[in-house]
């Protein structure tokens, strides 16, 4: 059973900081980084005439570091929920359907491909941006999106300081995403609202729907970056602002998860009556997730699931 959770906390004048970066790695260029405050009104991504991801998109996972079986299952079930059998209520699939309103060709069908495990930390526990590209290339040469996931004990250049994740190209025309587990490094920045923010009102955090602050936070960032990859895969799709620091489909709506959201308050959400976990999307195998609002080009506004 689920109940509606909706009481609004009283905010201080400071804004809650949520970091999320969309990065592109053109040849011999530095990654693009973006640090933004959660505030309104949301900006409007505009189409820059470039290609989008449509049709069947295979996602290959590269696990770097040590993840428990339960942590892996949370993320694997998230990707399986894009095209699995329908579930009732707001769902991962219905959230993703908004990307189909970007351009023509409908909604991309996400298919989970291979999984590569690097539990020996082959590149060490302190990674540079170029190392992320190296890891993404381990996913092979086929078309699709490589997703690099780094464990909580891995430090990555810019992580927590200016970004929670990135998306770019592992080679020309081949996208990749990286997201790190922030649980022990910066949960107030990269796992909000499941942890108190480092700035703003210090209201109690929400309960992570799958019981793992770090990995449930990773899902939020994965979702936002996957939406950005589908709608702006090569830096010339849909975005707002400077090309070097674009606001994309979900990052244009940062901090918005439910209706009536405002800075520091994620909005009215659903709560599991048994666990207290807060969510807005149902997935396969009874999973529940919290996913960011997306800018909907049909209504020209940020549209949360609930």
N, C-alpha and C positions, 0 to 999 in steps of 0.2 A: 504494500500500500504506500501511496505517496500523498503528501500534504503540501499545500502552498506555503512557502516561506516568504514573508514580505515586510516585516517591520524595518523601517529605515533608521540607521544610526544617526546621531547628531555629529556633524563634521566640524573639525577645526578649519581654520582658513587655509591651512596647507593642503596641497593636492597630493593624492596617492600616486606614487611613481610606479609605473609598470613598464618594464623594458621589453622591447621586442624589435628585432632588427631583421630587415630583408636585405640580403647582400647578393651582389652579382660579382663574379670573378672574370672579367674580360682579360684577354691575354696581357700579361705584364702590367696589370693594374691592381691597385689595392682594393680590398673589399669595401663595399658601401655599408655604412653603419647609420643607425638611427636610434636616438633616445628621445622619447616623447613623454609628456605628462598626460594623464587621463583628464581630458577636459572637452568641452563642447563649444560650439556645435561641431559635428563631424564634418570632415572634408569630403569632397566628392571625387572619386577616381574618374579620370577621363581616359578615353581610348586613344592610344598613340599609333594605331594602325598595324601593330606587330602581330605575330601568331600567338594563339592560345593553345592550351592542351585540351584536346577533344578526343572522342572515341574511347578505346580501352587504354588505360594508363596503368602499366605494371609498376608496383612499388617494391623495391628490393631493400631489405633492412641489413644494416651493418651494425652489429652490437659491439661497441668498443669498451672493454672493461667488464666488470662483473655485475650481472643482473641476476636477481633471484628468479626462479621459475614463475612466481606469482607476478613479478614486475613485467616479465616478458609477456605473460598472458594478457595483462591489461592492455598493452599496446597492440599485440597481435589481434585481439578481439576488436579493438577500435578499428583497425583497417578492414577486418572482415565484415564489420557492420555497414560499410558503405554500399555493398551490393548483395548482402545476404537476404534471407527471407524477410518479408516485411514484419515489423514490430509495431505494436500499438502506441499511440501517443506521439509526442515529438521525438524524433529519432535522428541518429547520425545521418541516415540517408536523406531525410527531409531537410536537414541543415545543409547538406552538400548540394542539394538540388538548386539552391540559389545561384551557384556558379554557372548553371546552364543558361541563366539570363544574360550572361556576358557573351556578346557576340552571337554568331550562329553556330549550329552544329549540336546543340543540346548539351546535356550534362556528361562530363567524362565519367566513364565507368572505372572505378578503382579496383584493381586486382592485385592481391598480395602475391609477390613472387618469391624469390629466394631469400634465405637468411644466412648471413655470415657472422660467425662468432670470433672475436679477437679478445679472449680472456687473458692473454699473456702481455697485453699492453705493448704491442710490437713497436710502437713509436714513442713509448714512455708515457708518463702521467702528466706531462705538461706539453700541450699541443699548440702549434702555431696555426694560423689560418690556412697556410699551404698544406699542412698535415691533414686537414679536413678533406681537401680535394683528393689527396692521396688515398685516404680511406674510402671515399666515395667511389673511386675508380676500382676498388676491389669488388664492387658489385657487378662488374663485367661490362661488356661493350654494347649490350643490346639497348634498344630504345626504352625509355621509361624513366622513373625517378628513383634515384638512390637516396635512402634516408640513413644518415649516420647518427647513432645514438651513443652518447658518452655517459659513463656511469658517474656516480656522485663523487668518487675520489679522483676524477680526472679534471685538471685545470685546462682551460682553453683560452687562448688569447682573446681578450675583450669580454669574456664571459663574466657576467655580473656587473662589470664596469660600464659596458655600453651595449650589451646584447644578451639575449636569452637563447637565441638561435639565429640561423641564417638560411637563406636559399640563394643559389647561384647556379653555375655551370661547372660540372666536373671536366667536361670537354665541350667544344662548340656544339650547341644543339642538344646537349644532354644534361638535364637539370639534376640538381641534388639539393637536399635539405640536411641541416644539422641542428640538433637540439640536445642540450645537456641536462642532466639531473641536478637541480639546484638545492636539493634538500639540506645538504651540510654546508653549502657555500653561500647561497643568497636566496633563501625561500621567500623572504619579504619582497624581493624584486621579481623573481621569476616563477614563483608558485602562488602569488596572490590570486584569489582571495582565500586560499587554504592556509595562509600564514599571515600574521600581522605585517602590514607594510612598513618599510623603513622610514617613510614619511607620512604625515597626515594623521588622521584619527586612528587611535590604537584600539579599535573595537575588536571583539573576539573574532577569530578567523572562522570561516565555514569549515564544516567537516568534509574531507575529501571523499567522493562517492565510492571509491574503491579501496579506501583505507590507506593510501600511500600518498603523502603530500608531494613528494618529489615527482613520482611518476604521473599522478593526476595533473600536476602542474605541467609536466612535459606534454601531456595530451592537449592542453590548452594551446601551447605554443606550436605543437605539431599541426593542429587544426588550422591555426592562423597562417602558418607558413605554407601549408598545402594549398590553401585557398589562394594565397599570393602566387604560388608557383603555377597553378592552373590558369590564373587570369593575367599574370605578368611573368611568364617563364623566362624571357630573355631580355627584360628591361625595356621593352617597347610595346607592352600590352596595356592593361588598365592600371593607372596609378595617378596620384595627386602629388604635386610638389616637385622638388628637384629630383632629377633622374638618379642622382647620387645617393639620395635618401628618400625613397618613395614611400608614400602611404598607399596601401593596397586594399584589397577587398575587405579583409578583417582588421588590419592594423589601422584603417581609417576609423574604426569603431572601438578603439581600445578602451577596456574597462567596462564595456557594456555586455552583460550576459542575460539580462532579463528586463522586463518592462519597468519603467520609471527609474532606471539607473541614473546615477549622477556621480561626480568624482568621489571616489572612495567607497561607493555603495554599488555593488554589482547588479542590483535590480531584484525584482521579485522572482524567486526561483522555486523549484520543487524540492521537497525533502523526503527522504525515505523514512517512513515511520518506525522501522525496526532499527536502522543503523544511525539515523540522523544525517546521513550523507546528502549533500546538496548537489543538485544536477539540473540539467535542462534537456538532456537527450538520452533516449533509450538506445541500447545496442543489442547485439546478439548475446545469447547465453545469459540473459538477465543483467547484462552490464548497464551501468549508467555513467554518463560523462557530463562534464561541464564544458560547453563549447562557446566560443566568442560570437557575438553578433557579427553579421556580415552586411556590408553596404549592398542594398538591392537596387540595381539599375532600373527596375520596373517602377519603383516607388520613390527613388532618389532619397532614400533614408536608410539608416541602420536598422536592421530587422533581427531582433533576437527571436529565438525559438519560442519562448514563453513570455 
